[in-house]
């Protein structure tokens, strides 16, 4: 937990009121974003994202599985976040477990929409191989290495970068009787790049006093009344929404926050896409 004096709290709130934050940014300005891909060789895809002093890693492991009987034409995605105790003293013990659970649920909501996958930023039907019999199961792991606020957005960016770095082996399916499990052969040479065109960016607006800010630091977040996270894809479609903080929000305020998020998402996605492309070009040069 960030311990601030009364003067520091007034300074943070006063700066946000004047549209000049303690690090010189305006309310809707992000810290520099750094992306590195292919950081975990054993994974099917991985990425590291740094947002100021916040540092997170995401990895994707793909395994063949059986679709859920309720959604036979879709694959499955499971998201889990772990907060390293070295990232923040408060992450030791229950504090870290609760935050890990909260971030895992928020990422699920923002990237996977409802239970059916309707409105999902990740297209679950693209993970189907043989309807009702074989699909891809994606296990997405997030790790918080260092924390200085805005963890959800950083993790969302890392997941997007890790998925763009993910290659799934081409699957050859041998024909089988309708009541039998078909045999599959995974190619060692041919891979399909995971389609990330619909994957959203997560924009969290943190309300401090009467105003909201993006990419809040830990100090700024300690002064928030509430925060709304909206995931928006390249087409401007909202894929998910989650709120935290005890203070209630007027529906008109939430609508305004969604509008601001949609406006900001375009520049964030463009920035992320260019950083991911640069990271992948750098990774290719190393081979």
PATI-616620 format. One record per residue: residue number from 1; residue in three letters; chain; x, y, z of N, C-alpha, C in turn. Coordinates in steps of 0.001 Angstrom, whole numbers. Layout:
BEGIN
(NUM,'ALA','A',(X,Y,Z),(X,Y,Z),(X,Y,Z)) ...
***
This chain:
BEGIN
(1,'UNK','A',(852,-1197,0),(0,0,0),(888,1247,0)) (2,'UNK','A',(497,2254,-761),(1310,3464,-864),(994,4383,317)) (3,'UNK','A',(2029,4696,1122),(1835,5595,2256),(2192,7015,1864)) (4,'UNK','A',(1196,7891,1849),(1415,9284,1424),(1053,10236,2559)) (5,'UNK','A',(1794,11347,2624),(1448,12388,3600),(240,13162,3077)) (6,'UNK','A',(-379,13933,3960),(-1535,14758,3569),(-1130,15714,2440)) (7,'UNK','A',(68,16295,2561),(551,17218,1523),(695,16546,178)) (8,'UNK','A',(1225,15323,179),(1405,14586,-1089),(60,14262,-1730)) (9,'UNK','A',(-917,13897,-891),(-2256,13596,-1414),(-2866,14828,-2073)) (10,'UNK','A',(-2729,15982,-1407),(-3257,17248,-1973),(-2539,17589,-3273)) (11,'UNK','A',(-1232,17340,-3301),(-422,17649,-4485),(-881,16813,-5689)) (12,'UNK','A',(-1122,15503,-5444),(-1581,14613,-6526),(-2957,15054,-7026)) (13,'UNK','A',(-3881,15260,-6083),(-5248,15635,-6477),(-5288,17007,-7147)) (14,'UNK','A',(-4508,17939,-6590),(-4468,19294,-7161),(-3905,19289,-8574)) (15,'UNK','A',(-2866,18479,-8795),(-2268,18371,-10128),(-3257,17826,-11141)) (16,'UNK','A',(-3992,16772,-10757),(-4984,16178,-11669),(-6081,17189,-11976)) (17,'UNK','A',(-6464,17964,-10955),(-7462,19038,-11142),(-6991,20035,-12204)) (18,'UNK','A',(-5679,20330,-12190),(-5097,21323,-13123),(-4635,20680,-14442)) (19,'UNK','A',(-4876,19379,-14614),(-4436,18640,-15811),(-2914,18611,-15938)) (20,'UNK','A',(-2237,18526,-14778),(-776,18384,-14779),(-402,17425,-13645)) (21,'UNK','A',(-93,16189,-14036),(186,15151,-13040),(1612,15276,-12509)) (22,'UNK','A',(1898,14553,-11427),(3189,14724,-10744),(4381,14377,-11639)) (23,'UNK','A',(4168,13493,-12641),(5282,13161,-13543),(5249,13984,-14832)) (24,'UNK','A',(4416,15050,-14834),(4392,15964,-15984),(3392,15595,-17070)) (25,'UNK','A',(2715,14434,-16918),(1740,14019,-17945),(407,14743,-17781)) (26,'UNK','A',(-362,14774,-18880),(-1745,15252,-18804),(-2622,14064,-18386)) (27,'UNK','A',(-3904,14342,-18132),(-4800,13289,-17620),(-4881,12081,-18545)) (28,'UNK','A',(-4880,12318,-19860),(-5086,11220,-20808),(-3806,10808,-21530)) (29,'UNK','A',(-2661,11027,-20889),(-1378,10650,-21506),(-823,9409,-20832)) (30,'UNK','A',(-342,8482,-21668),(272,7255,-21159),(1760,7443,-20908)) (31,'UNK','A',(2293,6600,-20025),(3744,6508,-19874),(4306,5782,-21102)) (32,'UNK','A',(5609,5862,-21350),(6174,5139,-22498),(5907,3630,-22383)) (33,'UNK','A',(5561,3013,-23527),(5289,1566,-23550),(6449,861,-24246)) (34,'UNK','A',(6931,-201,-23597),(8008,-1014,-24177),(7495,-2442,-24314)) (35,'UNK','A',(7674,-3056,-25489),(7209,-4422,-25735),(8380,-5282,-26216)) (36,'UNK','A',(8478,-6486,-25648),(9458,-7470,-26104),(8714,-8788,-26280)) (37,'UNK','A',(8907,-9481,-27413),(8196,-10744,-27653),(9171,-11924,-27626)) (38,'UNK','A',(8598,-13123,-27469),(9413,-14335,-27470),(10335,-14450,-26277)) (39,'UNK','A',(9860,-14014,-25109),(10736,-13978,-23924),(10789,-15330,-23197)) (40,'UNK','A',(9825,-16231,-23487),(9821,-17559,-22864),(9850,-18603,-23986)) (41,'UNK','A',(11020,-19151,-24304),(11156,-20041,-25463),(10244,-21275,-25425)) (42,'UNK','A',(9946,-21812,-24214),(9130,-23036,-24127),(7657,-22788,-24459)) (43,'UNK','A',(7210,-21545,-24380),(5792,-21234,-24610),(5506,-21148,-26111)) (44,'UNK','A',(4215,-21289,-26480),(3829,-21100,-27889),(3901,-19637,-28291)) (45,'UNK','A',(3791,-18753,-27309),(3917,-17317,-27544),(4129,-16633,-26208)) (46,'UNK','A',(4882,-15527,-26213),(5110,-14817,-24948),(5514,-13378,-25232)) (47,'UNK','A',(5344,-12541,-24232),(5720,-11131,-24382),(5915,-10497,-23020)) (48,'UNK','A',(6731,-9444,-23022),(6951,-8644,-21822),(6552,-7214,-22155)) (49,'UNK','A',(5818,-6593,-21262),(5405,-5194,-21471),(5801,-4367,-20256)) (50,'UNK','A',(6446,-3241,-20531),(6767,-2289,-19465),(6002,-997,-19742)) (51,'UNK','A',(5338,-527,-18715),(4569,713,-18782),(5085,1561,-17633)) (52,'UNK','A',(6045,2437,-17931),(6721,3128,-16839),(7451,2090,-16003)) (53,'UNK','A',(7232,2099,-14674),(7895,1143,-13784),(7067,-127,-13573)) (54,'UNK','A',(5919,-224,-14239),(5121,-1455,-14188),(5664,-2410,-15244)) (55,'UNK','A',(5925,-3653,-14834),(6591,-4622,-15700),(5842,-5961,-15582)) (56,'UNK','A',(5294,-6446,-16705),(4516,-7694,-16678),(4932,-8613,-17831)) (57,'UNK','A',(4710,-9905,-17644),(4996,-10908,-18678),(3737,-11735,-18900)) (58,'UNK','A',(3463,-12076,-20169),(2360,-12993,-20483),(2896,-14112,-21362)) (59,'UNK','A',(2417,-15334,-21104),(2809,-16462,-21946),(1566,-17245,-22356)) (60,'UNK','A',(1655,-17900,-23523),(535,-18686,-24051),(1021,-20111,-24296)) (61,'UNK','A',(307,-21074,-23716),(612,-22489,-23966),(-622,-23084,-24629)) (62,'UNK','A',(-418,-23739,-25780),(-1539,-24328,-26515),(-1498,-25845,-26392)) (63,'UNK','A',(-2645,-26433,-26051),(-2751,-27895,-25973),(-4035,-28338,-26651)) (64,'UNK','A',(-4034,-29549,-27206),(-5255,-30087,-27798),(-6181,-30546,-26681)) (65,'UNK','A',(-7446,-30202,-26815),(-8413,-30579,-25788),(-9744,-30941,-26418)) (66,'UNK','A',(-10736,-31168,-25570),(-12077,-31508,-26040),(-13005,-30340,-25748)) (67,'UNK','A',(-13796,-29889,-26741),(-14683,-28740,-26498),(-15699,-29033,-25402)) (68,'UNK','A',(-16160,-27956,-24784),(-17227,-28093,-23792),(-18513,-28522,-24514)) (69,'UNK','A',(-19302,-29462,-23929),(-20549,-29905,-24579),(-21497,-28740,-24879)) (70,'UNK','A',(-21445,-27680,-24055),(-22334,-26519,-24272),(-21934,-25721,-25514)) (71,'UNK','A',(-20619,-25725,-25849),(-20128,-24946,-26991),(-19202,-25827,-27840)) (72,'UNK','A',(-19806,-26800,-28556),(-18992,-27787,-29269),(-18147,-27213,-30407)) (73,'UNK','A',(-18518,-26009,-30875),(-17797,-25424,-32022),(-16773,-24370,-31589)) (74,'UNK','A',(-16417,-24384,-30290),(-15472,-23379,-29789),(-14335,-24040,-29007)) (75,'UNK','A',(-13172,-23378,-29025),(-12073,-23801,-28174),(-12206,-23146,-26812)) (76,'UNK','A',(-11188,-23333,-25973),(-11260,-22788,-24614),(-10015,-21952,-24319)) (77,'UNK','A',(-10228,-20904,-23541),(-9109,-20051,-23110),(-9198,-19906,-21594)) (78,'UNK','A',(-8104,-20208,-20915),(-8060,-20028,-19456),(-6973,-19017,-19130)) (79,'UNK','A',(-7335,-18022,-18321),(-6393,-16943,-17990),(-6097,-16969,-16498)) (80,'UNK','A',(-4817,-16924,-16169),(-4417,-16906,-14763),(-3299,-15881,-14572)) (81,'UNK','A',(-3404,-15091,-13517),(-2387,-14070,-13232),(-1736,-14369,-11890)) (82,'UNK','A',(-432,-14181,-11840),(310,-14374,-10598),(1066,-13078,-10282)) (83,'UNK','A',(925,-12592,-9080),(1639,-11378,-8663),(2867,-11795,-7858)) (84,'UNK','A',(4041,-11565,-8401),(5274,-11960,-7728),(5435,-11170,-6424)) (85,'UNK','A',(5723,-11851,-5309),(5906,-11148,-4032),(7052,-10128,-4082)) (86,'UNK','A',(7994,-10328,-5021),(9111,-9379,-5135),(8681,-8084,-5822)) (87,'UNK','A',(7494,-8096,-6479),(7043,-6900,-7198),(6576,-5807,-6246)) (88,'UNK','A',(6084,-6219,-5090),(5462,-5267,-4165),(5342,-5961,-2815)) (89,'UNK','A',(5780,-5352,-1723),(5668,-6006,-403),(4239,-6454,-87)) (90,'UNK','A',(3247,-5674,-565),(1840,-6001,-284),(1389,-7277,-986)) (91,'UNK','A',(2194,-7765,-1957),(1803,-8969,-2691),(2114,-10253,-1927)) (92,'UNK','A',(2807,-10136,-790),(3131,-11342,-26),(1864,-11854,659)) (93,'UNK','A',(1670,-13171,622),(524,-13777,1304),(-794,-13471,634)) (94,'UNK','A',(-1815,-13214,1457),(-3186,-13064,941),(-3351,-11879,4)) (95,'UNK','A',(-2616,-10797,263),(-2746,-9604,-586),(-2472,-9931,-2046)) (96,'UNK','A',(-1415,-10689,-2270),(-1054,-11082,-3631),(-2063,-12035,-4238)) (97,'UNK','A',(-2559,-12974,-3422),(-3545,-13954,-3909),(-4833,-13261,-4342)) (98,'UNK','A',(-5292,-12313,-3514),(-6550,-11613,-3832),(-6404,-10780,-5102)) (99,'UNK','A',(-5273,-10075,-5227),(-5063,-9255,-6421),(-4921,-10138,-7663)) (100,'UNK','A',(-4213,-11262,-7532),(-4058,-12205,-8659),(-5422,-12671,-9149)) (101,'UNK','A',(-6275,-13026,-8185),(-7623,-13498,-8529),(-8442,-12391,-9187)) (102,'UNK','A',(-8357,-11178,-8629),(-9102,-10022,-9169),(-8658,-9713,-10602)) (103,'UNK','A',(-7346,-9734,-10836),(-6820,-9443,-12179),(-7187,-10545,-13176)) (104,'UNK','A',(-7157,-11806,-12731),(-7518,-12932,-13608),(-8969,-12783,-14078)) (105,'UNK','A',(-9865,-12490,-13133),(-11297,-12341,-13460),(-11509,-11137,-14386)) (106,'UNK','A',(-10838,-10019,-14082),(-10995,-8812,-14901),(-10493,-9048,-16328)) (107,'UNK','A',(-9372,-9755,-16473),(-8849,-10065,-17816),(-9823,-10956,-18577)) (108,'UNK','A',(-10378,-11961,-17881),(-11378,-12837,-18518),(-12536,-12006,-19054)) (109,'UNK','A',(-13032,-11085,-18203),(-14194,-10263,-18599),(-13865,-9380,-19791)) (110,'UNK','A',(-12660,-8795,-19758),(-12295,-7837,-20801),(-11945,-8506,-22128)) (111,'UNK','A',(-11406,-9727,-22074),(-10953,-10379,-23305),(-11896,-11452,-23825)) (112,'UNK','A',(-12707,-12036,-22921),(-13524,-13174,-23335),(-15022,-12911,-23302)) (113,'UNK','A',(-15445,-11703,-22937),(-16878,-11390,-22941),(-17649,-12291,-21997)) (114,'UNK','A',(-18845,-12697,-22405),(-19695,-13544,-21564),(-19238,-14994,-21598)) (115,'UNK','A',(-19970,-15864,-20869),(-19599,-17285,-20787),(-19589,-17951,-22157)) (116,'UNK','A',(-20491,-17539,-23026),(-20590,-18174,-24350),(-19482,-17692,-25282)) (117,'UNK','A',(-18760,-16652,-24842),(-17738,-16081,-25723),(-18327,-15018,-26643)) (118,'UNK','A',(-19635,-14718,-26473),(-20253,-13682,-27296),(-19602,-12344,-26971)) (119,'UNK','A',(-19234,-11605,-27989),(-18589,-10306,-27790),(-17132,-10422,-27417)) (120,'UNK','A',(-16592,-11650,-27485),(-15219,-11857,-27038),(-14204,-11214,-27965)) (121,'UNK','A',(-13129,-10725,-27352),(-12028,-10181,-28144),(-11203,-11299,-28745)) (122,'UNK','A',(-11225,-12479,-28090),(-10548,-13653,-28635),(-11624,-14533,-29271)) (123,'UNK','A',(-11479,-14823,-30567),(-12480,-15602,-31295),(-12320,-17087,-30950)) (124,'UNK','A',(-13195,-17582,-30084),(-13083,-18961,-29605),(-13398,-19980,-30703)) (125,'UNK','A',(-14222,-19579,-31686),(-14556,-20531,-32762),(-13334,-20808,-33651)) (126,'UNK','A',(-12361,-19879,-33670),(-11147,-20107,-34476),(-10261,-21187,-33858)) (127,'UNK','A',(-10571,-21572,-32605),(-9778,-22595,-31920),(-10379,-23994,-32078)) (128,'UNK','A',(-11515,-24079,-32800),(-12148,-25382,-33028),(-11407,-26120,-34146)) (129,'UNK','A',(-11182,-27432,-33958),(-10522,-28243,-34997),(-11521,-29235,-35592)) (130,'UNK','A',(-12139,-30055,-34741),(-13236,-30931,-35178),(-14386,-30681,-34215)) (131,'UNK','A',(-15507,-30167,-34747),(-16617,-29768,-33876),(-17035,-30897,-32930)) (132,'UNK','A',(-17110,-30529,-31638),(-17556,-31483,-30621),(-16501,-32491,-30199)) (133,'UNK','A',(-15343,-32497,-30871),(-14349,-33549,-30580),(-12967,-33016,-30218)) (134,'UNK','A',(-12451,-32096,-31029),(-11083,-31605,-30772),(-11045,-30091,-30930)) (135,'UNK','A',(-10344,-29447,-30009),(-10151,-27998,-30112),(-8800,-27657,-29499)) (136,'UNK','A',(-8408,-26428,-29691),(-7232,-25910,-28987),(-7674,-25350,-27641)) (137,'UNK','A',(-6932,-25685,-26602),(-7084,-25035,-25295),(-5881,-24109,-25129)) (138,'UNK','A',(-6147,-22835,-24907),(-5051,-21883,-24685),(-4969,-21553,-23197)) (139,'UNK','A',(-3793,-21760,-22629),(-3552,-21413,-21227),(-2699,-20145,-21216)) (140,'UNK','A',(-3317,-19052,-20791),(-2619,-17762,-20772),(-2220,-17444,-19334)) (141,'UNK','A',(-920,-17284,-19123),(-397,-16979,-17786),(162,-15558,-17778)) (142,'UNK','A',(-263,-14771,-16806),(287,-13423,-16639),(1121,-13371,-15363)) (143,'UNK','A',(2216,-12659,-15400),(3059,-12505,-14214),(3378,-11033,-14009)) (144,'UNK','A',(3082,-10519,-12813),(3446,-9147,-12468),(4846,-9180,-11861)) (145,'UNK','A',(5809,-8596,-12581),(7206,-8596,-12131),(7480,-7388,-11247)) (146,'UNK','A',(6932,-6233,-11661),(7128,-4993,-10906),(5858,-4156,-11043)) (147,'UNK','A',(5420,-3564,-9936),(4124,-2872,-9952),(4251,-1386,-9629)) (148,'UNK','A',(3816,-564,-10577),(3631,861,-10279),(2350,1352,-10947)) (149,'UNK','A',(1255,619,-10668),(-56,1046,-11156),(-405,522,-12541)) (150,'UNK','A',(-1709,569,-12839),(-2280,226,-14142),(-1940,-1199,-14588)) (151,'UNK','A',(-2022,-2127,-13650),(-1641,-3511,-13937),(-2530,-4169,-14985)) (152,'UNK','A',(-3841,-3917,-14922),(-4764,-4594,-15836),(-4466,-4221,-17295)) (153,'UNK','A',(-4262,-2930,-17560),(-3989,-2493,-18941),(-2665,-3066,-19438)) (154,'UNK','A',(-1662,-3086,-18547),(-349,-3628,-18924),(-469,-5121,-19229)) (155,'UNK','A',(-1212,-5856,-18397),(-1409,-7293,-18629),(-2189,-7536,-19919)) (156,'UNK','A',(-3209,-6701,-20164),(-3978,-6821,-21415),(-3082,-6628,-22630)) (157,'UNK','A',(-2181,-5635,-22546),(-1242,-5374,-23646),(-283,-6545,-23818)) (158,'UNK','A',(181,-7129,-22702),(1113,-8261,-22759),(436,-9498,-23358)) (159,'UNK','A',(-840,-9713,-23012),(-1588,-10846,-23570),(-1756,-10664,-25076)) (160,'UNK','A',(-2106,-9445,-25491),(-2261,-9150,-26930),(-941,-9405,-27673)) (161,'UNK','A',(160,-8949,-27086),(1476,-9137,-27716),(1867,-10615,-27731)) (162,'UNK','A',(1571,-11332,-26636),(1912,-12768,-26564),(1107,-13568,-27583)) (163,'UNK','A',(-171,-13202,-27760),(-1002,-13915,-28743),(-539,-13620,-30170)) (164,'UNK','A',(-67,-12394,-30411),(427,-12079,-31758),(1741,-12814,-32022)) (165,'UNK','A',(2393,-13259,-30954),(3644,-14017,-31038),(3380,-15541,-31061)) (166,'UNK','A',(2076,-15911,-30980),(1709,-17325,-30860),(1529,-17982,-32229)) (167,'UNK','A',(2204,-19118,-32419),(2047,-19916,-33637),(1525,-21287,-33229)) (168,'UNK','A',(415,-21708,-33843),(-176,-23012,-33531),(215,-24011,-34620)) (169,'UNK','A',(694,-25200,-34259),(1062,-26185,-35278),(-140,-26536,-36155)) (170,'UNK','A',(103,-26729,-37454),(-974,-27123,-38360),(-1413,-28535,-37979)) (171,'UNK','A',(-2729,-28757,-37943),(-3266,-30047,-37501),(-3819,-30822,-38690)) (172,'UNK','A',(-3330,-32047,-38866),(-3895,-32960,-39872),(-4818,-33922,-39134)) (173,'UNK','A',(-6067,-34014,-39591),(-7042,-34883,-38920),(-7321,-36096,-39796)) (174,'UNK','A',(-7126,-37290,-39237),(-7449,-38521,-39963),(-8943,-38772,-39833)) (175,'UNK','A',(-9582,-39172,-40916),(-11029,-39396,-40857),(-11322,-40576,-39930)) (176,'UNK','A',(-12414,-40447,-39185),(-12810,-41502,-38248),(-14322,-41602,-38243)) (177,'UNK','A',(-14833,-42722,-37775),(-16291,-42879,-37670),(-16834,-41810,-36728)) (178,'UNK','A',(-18102,-41447,-36939),(-18683,-40319,-36200),(-18661,-40524,-34690)) (179,'UNK','A',(-18667,-41796,-34243),(-18677,-42034,-32795),(-17268,-42221,-32228)) (180,'UNK','A',(-16260,-42120,-33073),(-14888,-42302,-32605),(-14152,-40970,-32508)) (181,'UNK','A',(-13140,-40952,-31663),(-12286,-39758,-31545),(-11283,-39783,-32704)) (182,'UNK','A',(-11282,-38758,-33562),(-10357,-38780,-34695),(-8901,-38685,-34236)) (183,'UNK','A',(-8018,-39252,-35031),(-6590,-39149,-34747),(-6043,-37889,-35402)) (184,'UNK','A',(-5127,-37257,-34715),(-4568,-36011,-35260),(-3046,-36105,-35331)) (185,'UNK','A',(-2516,-35332,-36254),(-1066,-35282,-36418),(-670,-33807,-36424)) (186,'UNK','A',(234,-33429,-35520),(676,-32032,-35439),(1949,-31845,-36262)) (187,'UNK','A',(1928,-30838,-37111),(3090,-30571,-37959),(4236,-29966,-37145)) (188,'UNK','A',(5462,-30381,-37487),(6654,-29796,-36862),(7159,-28608,-37664)) (189,'UNK','A',(6637,-28458,-38876),(7183,-27455,-39789),(6202,-26351,-40150)) (190,'UNK','A',(4912,-26701,-40197),(3915,-25700,-40610),(3165,-25176,-39385)) (191,'UNK','A',(3127,-23860,-39293),(2456,-23227,-38157),(1481,-22162,-38642)) (192,'UNK','A',(395,-21996,-37907),(-586,-20962,-38228),(-445,-19836,-37209)) (193,'UNK','A',(-300,-18635,-37723),(-186,-17480,-36830),(-1549,-17196,-36215)) (194,'UNK','A',(-1564,-16955,-34940),(-2836,-16653,-34260),(-3338,-15286,-34717)) (195,'UNK','A',(-4621,-15208,-35071),(-5192,-13942,-35555),(-5522,-13031,-34375)) (196,'UNK','A',(-4846,-11886,-34309),(-5076,-10971,-33170),(-5795,-9686,-33598)) (197,'UNK','A',(-6334,-9687,-34819),(-6937,-8437,-35328),(-8132,-7970,-34486)) (198,'UNK','A',(-8821,-8912,-33831),(-9988,-8503,-33040),(-9697,-8348,-31562)) (199,'UNK','A',(-8437,-8570,-31175),(-8123,-8530,-29743),(-8038,-7082,-29261)) (200,'UNK','A',(-8768,-6758,-28215),(-8856,-5357,-27784),(-7681,-4913,-26929)) (201,'UNK','A',(-7615,-3617,-26760),(-6742,-3023,-25741),(-7640,-2689,-24555)) (202,'UNK','A',(-7081,-2755,-23354),(-7864,-2406,-22160),(-7466,-1007,-21728)) (203,'UNK','A',(-8481,-161,-21552),(-8240,1221,-21107),(-8936,1395,-19765)) (204,'UNK','A',(-8144,1624,-18728),(-8707,1859,-17394),(-8700,3348,-17103)) (205,'UNK','A',(-9878,3864,-16788),(-9994,5264,-16363),(-10171,5271,-14846)) (206,'UNK','A',(-9245,5935,-14179),(-9242,5999,-12718),(-9789,7353,-12285)) (207,'UNK','A',(-10827,7340,-11445),(-11468,8595,-11028),(-10812,9103,-9744)) (208,'UNK','A',(-10214,10277,-9841),(-9593,10928,-8679),(-10250,12297,-8563)) (209,'UNK','A',(-10966,12514,-7468),(-11730,13760,-7352),(-12822,13784,-8408)) (210,'UNK','A',(-12918,14903,-9150),(-13970,15026,-10179),(-13503,14525,-11539)) (211,'UNK','A',(-12217,14220,-11667),(-11670,13903,-12985),(-11215,12453,-13078)) (212,'UNK','A',(-11048,11964,-14324),(-10437,10649,-14467),(-9181,10740,-15317)) (213,'UNK','A',(-8295,9767,-15044),(-6986,9741,-15694),(-6752,8346,-16282)) (214,'UNK','A',(-5845,8264,-17256),(-5440,6947,-17760),(-4057,6612,-17208)) (215,'UNK','A',(-3755,5312,-17200),(-2430,4828,-16826),(-1969,5428,-15489)) (216,'UNK','A',(-2811,5249,-14472),(-2485,5781,-13148),(-1308,5060,-12510)) (217,'UNK','A',(-470,5795,-11808),(620,5181,-11037),(32,4663,-9716)) (218,'UNK','A',(842,3913,-8964),(367,3395,-7661),(-67,4527,-6744)) (219,'UNK','A',(705,5630,-6741),(360,6776,-5882),(-982,7369,-6293)) (220,'UNK','A',(-1191,7531,-7603),(-2460,8103,-8081),(-3618,7157,-7778)) (221,'UNK','A',(-3394,5846,-7975),(-4462,4867,-7710),(-4849,4836,-6236)) (222,'UNK','A',(-3888,5167,-5348),(-4203,5166,-3911),(-5209,6265,-3564)) (223,'UNK','A',(-5383,7247,-4467),(-6313,8369,-4228),(-7630,8229,-5002)) (224,'UNK','A',(-7834,7086,-5645),(-9019,6948,-6509),(-10277,6655,-5697)) (225,'UNK','A',(-11423,7051,-6264),(-12703,6660,-5666),(-13224,5411,-6373)) (226,'UNK','A',(-12966,5305,-7684),(-13362,4121,-8446),(-12599,4108,-9765)) (227,'UNK','A',(-12653,2961,-10449),(-11989,2834,-11747),(-12841,1959,-12646)) (228,'UNK','A',(-12931,2341,-13911),(-13671,1557,-14906),(-12699,1142,-15997)) (229,'UNK','A',(-12671,-163,-16293),(-11807,-683,-17363),(-12690,-1117,-18524)) (230,'UNK','A',(-12401,-580,-19701),(-13168,-895,-20906),(-12211,-1507,-21921)) (231,'UNK','A',(-12581,-2657,-22502),(-11736,-3215,-23567),(-12398,-2913,-24907)) (232,'UNK','A',(-11604,-2307,-25789),(-12112,-1857,-27092),(-11185,-2405,-28171)) (233,'UNK','A',(-11782,-2980,-29248),(-10922,-3498,-30303),(-10728,-2461,-31414)) (234,'UNK','A',(-9985,-2857,-32438),(-9604,-1937,-33518),(-10814,-1378,-34254)) (235,'UNK','A',(-11896,-2163,-34267),(-13116,-1738,-34973),(-13984,-814,-34105)) (236,'UNK','A',(-13490,-508,-32883),(-14242,373,-31993),(-15333,-351,-31227)) (237,'UNK','A',(-15325,-1691,-31284),(-16346,-2477,-30583),(-15901,-2724,-29142)) (238,'UNK','A',(-16836,-2578,-28204),(-16533,-2837,-26791),(-16655,-4335,-26536)) (239,'UNK','A',(-15583,-4932,-26044),(-15548,-6381,-25817),(-15786,-6746,-24359)) (240,'UNK','A',(-15632,-5796,-23464),(-15833,-6104,-22050),(-15704,-4853,-21205)) (241,'UNK','A',(-16213,-4950,-19976),(-16178,-3802,-19069),(-16149,-4317,-17640)) (242,'UNK','A',(-15322,-3717,-16823),(-15283,-4116,-15414),(-15010,-2872,-14561)) (243,'UNK','A',(-15532,-2880,-13328),(-15376,-1723,-12436),(-14800,-2189,-11104)) (244,'UNK','A',(-13966,-1348,-10510),(-13529,-1645,-9143),(-13541,-356,-8336)) (245,'UNK','A',(-13421,-496,-7024),(-13537,685,-6152),(-14932,746,-5586)) (246,'UNK','A',(-15033,1205,-4340),(-16306,1165,-3640),(-17321,2203,-4091)) (247,'UNK','A',(-16854,3349,-4604),(-17782,4442,-4914),(-18660,4096,-6113)) (248,'UNK','A',(-19946,4389,-5971),(-20872,4183,-7087),(-20660,5255,-8146)) (249,'UNK','A',(-21059,4938,-9368),(-20905,5898,-10461),(-22253,6125,-11126)) (250,'UNK','A',(-22547,7370,-11409),(-23753,7721,-12131),(-23683,7121,-13542)) (251,'UNK','A',(-24787,6558,-14064),(-24755,5977,-15416),(-24207,6939,-16479)) (252,'UNK','A',(-24514,8232,-16330),(-24025,9201,-17329),(-22502,9315,-17279)) (253,'UNK','A',(-21923,9162,-16059),(-20458,9200,-15907),(-19843,7973,-16574)) (254,'UNK','A',(-20477,6801,-16368),(-19965,5578,-16995),(-20013,5699,-18518)) (255,'UNK','A',(-21107,6243,-19038),(-21220,6431,-20503),(-20132,7366,-21019)) (256,'UNK','A',(-19837,8415,-20248),(-18775,9346,-20639),(-17417,8642,-20611)) (257,'UNK','A',(-17205,7809,-19587),(-15943,7066,-19476),(-15772,6107,-20662)) (258,'UNK','A',(-16864,5465,-21065),(-16806,4557,-22223),(-16444,5341,-23483)) (259,'UNK','A',(-17051,6517,-23616),(-16778,7368,-24783),(-15306,7788,-24828)) (260,'UNK','A',(-14767,8193,-23668),(-13348,8586,-23581),(-12453,7381,-23897)) (261,'UNK','A',(-12822,6198,-23366),(-12044,4976,-23606),(-11995,4646,-25092)) (262,'UNK','A',(-13145,4773,-25771),(-13181,4469,-27212),(-12268,5424,-27978)) (263,'UNK','A',(-12276,6671,-27563),(-11429,7686,-28220),(-9946,7360,-28001)) (264,'UNK','A',(-9604,6992,-26772),(-8199,6712,-26438),(-7718,5374,-27005)) (265,'UNK','A',(-8645,4433,-27215),(-8256,3089,-27645),(-7540,3104,-28995)) (266,'UNK','A',(-7961,4004,-29867),(-7374,4042,-31217),(-5873,4312,-31159)) (267,'UNK','A',(-5481,5349,-30390),(-4058,5676,-30317),(-3284,4608,-29558)) (268,'UNK','A',(-3919,4001,-28526),(-3234,2966,-27753),(-2999,1721,-28614)) (269,'UNK','A',(-4022,1295,-29368),(-3884,109,-30221),(-2829,354,-31301)) (270,'UNK','A',(-2844,1531,-31915),(-1838,1844,-32945),(-429,1796,-32363)) (271,'UNK','A',(-281,2368,-31163),(1028,2378,-30499),(1460,946,-30165)) (272,'UNK','A',(510,166,-29618),(803,-1224,-29262),(1184,-2041,-30491)) (273,'UNK','A',(393,-1889,-31569),(655,-2651,-32794),(2036,-2340,-33354)) (274,'UNK','A',(2419,-1057,-33325),(3743,-698,-33861),(4859,-1224,-32953)) (275,'UNK','A',(4633,-1222,-31628),(5627,-1756,-30686),(5768,-3278,-30858)) (276,'UNK','A',(4628,-3967,-31051),(4653,-5424,-31243),(5389,-5763,-32541)) (277,'UNK','A',(5075,-5020,-33618),(5739,-5264,-34909),(7247,-5046,-34791)) (278,'UNK','A',(7648,-3991,-34091),(9078,-3698,-33906),(9745,-4802,-33078)) (279,'UNK','A',(9047,-5284,-32039),(9598,-6339,-31180),(9784,-7631,-31962)) (280,'UNK','A',(8796,-7949,-32832),(8886,-9195,-33600),(9969,-9099,-34675)) (281,'UNK','A',(10147,-7906,-35234),(11214,-7716,-36225),(12572,-7899,-35551)) (282,'UNK','A',(12673,-7388,-34326),(13914,-7490,-33549),(14196,-8948,-33200)) (283,'UNK','A',(13102,-9703,-32866),(13233,-11125,-32524),(13726,-11922,-33743)) (284,'UNK','A',(13176,-11604,-34937),(13571,-12296,-36165),(15046,-12020,-36501)) (285,'UNK','A',(15478,-10781,-36246),(16875,-10414,-36548),(17856,-11224,-35706)) (286,'UNK','A',(17382,-11657,-34517),(18292,-12388,-33616),(18543,-13817,-34082)) (287,'UNK','A',(17620,-14328,-34938),(17787,-15721,-35392),(18670,-15801,-36625)) 
***
